[in-house]
């Protein structure tokens, strides 16, 4: 199924705009999992199984797995999500970006090796660095526009011909790159005014919104500024607030409770 179709169906079926980031940090795992040989998979799959009916997508961050030498675990985790929760798409948060044959290898990595439904990419090397991903019309291509970190303004807000660079990025992607309807943009929750401006520029193009929870983004401001007229169009992505909501043997149920609270909080403003 096309990533965008799966996302739209999950928005409706689960009544949810929540995208759970899967960023394993073994030092934060519950005590009963620490030191177990398959702790990363046990932890992440338990979170997934406890929350799959409450989310619109999952977003594993590749660096968290690669740093632990658990890339094979990431493959298994994505396969687990597809097998047990086939209606929930998976975004590989990799922020790849390169040209020529290297870009094609990154396509193979994201979609064929890991089996992701979408991938995050860096747009700043231009369209030819993204084109091999755009050509996979059934897969999502998610491109940072105005990110959630404090340093986002260093470059993304620079004036370029009378408007900030991030607005040029948003317009180019929505107008010129989105020929297959498979593009989305990353816009940080910590910059609500910029989020509103991006939404005004790109119409119904979906927005992946990190920065809720530990980074301080405000749910009401995100929904008010980022939703489409239909009340969707957002993938609001907390990570730590859900993954580490509990530190006992009931950690997965604590994660479910936190996800339910987040979903309901978001839905109050839709």
C-alpha positions as CSV (number, residue, x, y, z in Angstrom):
1,X,0.0,0.0,0.0
2,X,1.1,3.6,-0.8
3,X,2.6,5.2,2.3
4,X,0.2,8.2,2.1
5,X,-2.8,5.8,1.8
6,X,-1.7,3.9,4.9
7,X,-1.1,7.1,6.8
8,X,-4.5,8.5,5.9
9,X,-6.2,5.2,6.9
10,X,-4.3,5.2,10.2
11,X,-5.4,8.8,11.0
12,X,-9.0,7.7,10.6
13,X,-8.9,4.1,12.0
14,X,-7.0,5.0,15.1
15,X,-8.3,8.6,15.4
16,X,-4.7,9.6,16.0
17,X,-2.1,12.0,14.8
18,X,0.6,10.5,17.1
19,X,3.8,9.2,15.6
20,X,5.9,7.4,18.2
21,X,9.6,7.7,17.8
22,X,11.5,4.5,18.5
23,X,14.8,5.7,19.9
24,X,16.2,3.0,22.2
25,X,18.6,4.0,25.0
26,X,19.5,0.9,27.0
27,X,20.6,2.9,30.0
28,X,17.0,4.0,30.4
29,X,15.5,0.5,30.0
30,X,13.7,-1.1,32.9
31,X,16.0,-3.0,35.2
32,X,14.6,-6.4,34.2
33,X,15.7,-5.8,30.6
34,X,19.2,-4.5,31.2
35,X,21.9,-6.9,30.1
36,X,19.6,-9.2,28.2
37,X,21.0,-10.1,24.8
38,X,17.9,-9.0,22.9
39,X,16.8,-6.2,25.1
40,X,16.5,-3.6,22.3
41,X,14.0,-5.7,20.4
42,X,12.1,-6.8,23.5
43,X,11.8,-3.1,24.6
44,X,10.8,-1.6,21.3
45,X,8.4,-4.4,20.2
46,X,6.6,-4.3,23.6
47,X,6.1,-0.6,23.1
48,X,4.8,-1.2,19.6
49,X,2.4,-4.0,20.6
50,X,1.0,-1.8,23.5
51,X,0.4,1.3,21.4
52,X,-0.3,0.2,17.8
53,X,-4.1,1.0,17.9
54,X,-3.3,4.5,19.2
55,X,-0.9,5.8,16.6
56,X,-0.7,6.8,13.0
57,X,2.9,5.8,12.4
58,X,6.2,4.7,14.0
59,X,9.5,6.4,13.5
60,X,12.6,4.4,14.4
61,X,15.8,6.5,14.5
62,X,18.6,4.6,12.7
63,X,21.5,6.1,14.7
64,X,20.1,4.7,17.9
65,X,20.3,1.2,16.5
66,X,23.6,1.7,14.6
67,X,25.4,3.0,17.6
68,X,24.4,-0.1,19.5
69,X,25.4,-2.4,16.5
70,X,21.8,-3.5,16.3
71,X,20.9,-2.8,12.7
72,X,19.7,-6.4,12.4
73,X,17.3,-5.6,15.3
74,X,16.0,-2.7,13.4
75,X,15.2,-4.9,10.4
76,X,13.4,-7.4,12.7
77,X,11.5,-4.6,14.4
78,X,10.2,-3.1,11.2
79,X,9.2,-6.6,10.0
80,X,7.5,-7.2,13.3
81,X,5.4,-4.0,12.9
82,X,4.4,-5.0,9.4
83,X,3.5,-8.5,10.4
84,X,1.6,-7.8,13.6
85,X,0.2,-4.3,12.8
86,X,0.1,-4.1,9.0
87,X,-2.1,-0.9,9.0
88,X,0.6,1.2,10.7
89,X,3.3,2.6,8.4
90,X,7.0,2.9,9.5
91,X,9.2,6.0,8.8
92,X,12.9,5.3,8.9
93,X,14.4,8.4,10.4
94,X,17.8,8.4,8.6
95,X,18.1,11.9,7.1
96,X,20.1,10.6,4.2
97,X,21.1,12.8,1.3
98,X,23.7,12.2,-1.5
99,X,24.0,12.1,-5.2
100,X,24.2,9.5,-8.0
101,X,24.8,5.8,-7.2
102,X,25.2,6.6,-3.5
103,X,21.6,7.9,-3.3
104,X,20.4,4.7,-5.0
105,X,22.2,2.6,-2.4
106,X,20.5,4.6,0.3
107,X,17.2,3.9,-1.4
108,X,18.0,0.2,-1.3
109,X,19.0,0.5,2.4
110,X,15.8,2.2,3.5
111,X,13.2,0.4,1.4
112,X,14.7,-3.0,0.5
113,X,17.0,-3.8,3.5
114,X,14.9,-2.2,6.3
115,X,11.5,-2.4,4.6
116,X,10.5,1.1,5.7
117,X,7.4,2.7,4.2
118,X,9.0,6.2,4.3
119,X,12.4,7.8,5.0
120,X,13.6,11.2,6.2
121,X,16.0,12.9,3.8
122,X,18.1,16.1,3.8
123,X,17.0,18.3,0.8
124,X,20.0,20.6,0.7
125,X,22.0,18.8,-2.0
126,X,19.1,19.4,-4.4
127,X,16.6,17.4,-6.3
128,X,19.0,15.0,-7.9
129,X,19.9,13.7,-4.5
130,X,16.3,13.0,-3.7
131,X,15.1,11.9,-7.1
132,X,15.8,8.1,-6.6
133,X,13.6,8.2,-3.5
134,X,10.9,10.2,-5.3
135,X,10.8,7.6,-8.0
136,X,9.6,5.0,-5.5
137,X,6.1,6.4,-5.8
138,X,4.6,4.1,-3.2
139,X,7.1,5.2,-0.5
140,X,7.1,8.4,1.6
141,X,9.8,11.0,1.2
142,X,10.0,13.3,4.3
143,X,12.2,16.3,4.0
144,X,13.2,18.7,6.8
145,X,12.0,22.2,6.3
146,X,12.1,24.0,9.7
147,X,13.5,21.7,12.3
148,X,12.8,21.7,16.1
149,X,16.3,22.4,17.4
150,X,17.4,25.8,18.7
151,X,20.0,26.2,15.9
152,X,17.3,25.8,13.2
153,X,17.3,29.5,12.7
154,X,21.0,29.7,11.9
155,X,20.4,28.7,8.3
156,X,16.7,27.9,7.8
157,X,15.6,31.5,8.6
158,X,18.2,33.3,6.4
159,X,16.6,35.8,4.0
160,X,16.8,34.6,0.5
161,X,15.2,37.0,-2.0
162,X,12.8,38.5,0.5
163,X,11.7,35.4,2.4
164,X,13.3,32.9,4.6
165,X,15.1,29.8,3.2
166,X,12.7,27.3,4.8
167,X,9.8,28.8,2.9
168,X,11.6,28.4,-0.4
169,X,12.3,24.7,0.6
170,X,8.6,24.2,1.5
171,X,7.4,25.7,-1.8
172,X,9.9,23.9,-4.0
173,X,9.1,20.5,-2.5
174,X,5.3,21.0,-2.6
175,X,5.2,22.5,-6.0
176,X,8.0,20.8,-8.0
177,X,9.2,17.6,-6.2
178,X,5.8,16.1,-5.1
179,X,4.8,14.8,-8.5
180,X,3.8,11.4,-7.1
181,X,2.1,12.8,-4.0
182,X,4.6,11.1,-1.8
183,X,6.3,14.0,-0.1
184,X,6.0,15.3,3.5
185,X,7.9,18.0,5.4
186,X,9.5,18.1,8.8
187,X,8.5,21.2,10.8
188,X,9.4,21.5,14.5
189,X,6.8,21.9,17.2
190,X,9.0,24.5,18.9
191,X,8.5,27.0,16.1
192,X,4.7,27.3,15.9
193,X,4.6,30.5,13.7
194,X,6.9,28.9,11.1
195,X,4.7,25.8,11.2
196,X,1.6,27.9,10.4
197,X,3.5,29.6,7.5
198,X,4.6,26.2,6.1
199,X,1.0,24.9,6.3
200,X,-0.2,28.0,4.4
201,X,2.4,27.4,1.7
202,X,2.0,23.6,1.1
203,X,-1.8,23.0,1.4
204,X,-2.5,19.4,2.5
205,X,1.0,18.1,2.3
206,X,1.6,16.1,5.5
207,X,3.9,17.5,8.2
208,X,6.0,15.4,10.5
209,X,6.3,17.4,13.7
210,X,9.0,16.5,16.3
211,X,9.7,18.5,19.4
212,X,6.6,17.7,21.5
213,X,7.3,16.6,25.1
214,X,10.9,16.7,26.2
215,X,11.8,19.5,23.7
216,X,9.0,21.7,25.0
217,X,6.6,22.0,22.0
218,X,3.0,23.0,22.7
219,X,0.3,20.6,21.5
220,X,-2.4,23.2,21.1
221,X,-0.2,25.5,19.1
222,X,1.0,22.6,16.8
223,X,-2.6,21.5,16.1
224,X,-3.9,25.0,15.6
225,X,-1.2,26.0,13.2
226,X,-0.5,22.7,11.5
227,X,-3.8,20.9,10.9
228,X,-5.5,20.7,7.5
229,X,-9.1,21.7,7.1
230,X,-10.0,18.1,7.6
231,X,-8.3,18.1,11.0
232,X,-5.5,15.8,9.9
233,X,-2.2,16.4,8.0
234,X,0.0,15.9,11.0
235,X,2.3,13.3,12.4
236,X,3.1,14.6,15.9
237,X,6.1,12.8,17.2
238,X,7.0,12.4,20.9
239,X,9.7,9.9,21.7
240,X,11.1,10.0,25.3
241,X,7.7,11.0,26.9
242,X,6.2,7.7,25.7
243,X,9.2,5.3,25.6
244,X,10.3,6.1,29.1
245,X,6.9,6.8,30.7
246,X,7.5,3.9,33.1
247,X,10.6,2.1,34.3
248,X,9.1,-1.1,35.8
249,X,8.0,-4.4,34.4
250,X,4.8,-2.6,33.3
251,X,6.7,-0.1,31.1
252,X,4.7,-1.0,28.0
253,X,1.4,-0.3,29.7
254,X,2.9,3.0,31.0
255,X,3.8,3.8,27.4
256,X,0.2,2.9,26.3
257,X,-1.2,5.3,28.9
258,X,1.1,8.1,27.8
259,X,0.2,7.5,24.2
260,X,-3.5,7.5,24.9
261,X,-3.1,10.8,26.9
262,X,-1.1,12.3,24.0
263,X,-3.7,11.2,21.4
264,X,-6.6,12.6,23.4
265,X,-4.8,15.8,24.2
266,X,-4.1,16.3,20.5
267,X,-7.7,15.5,19.5
268,X,-9.1,18.1,21.9
269,X,-7.7,20.7,19.5
270,X,-8.5,19.1,16.2
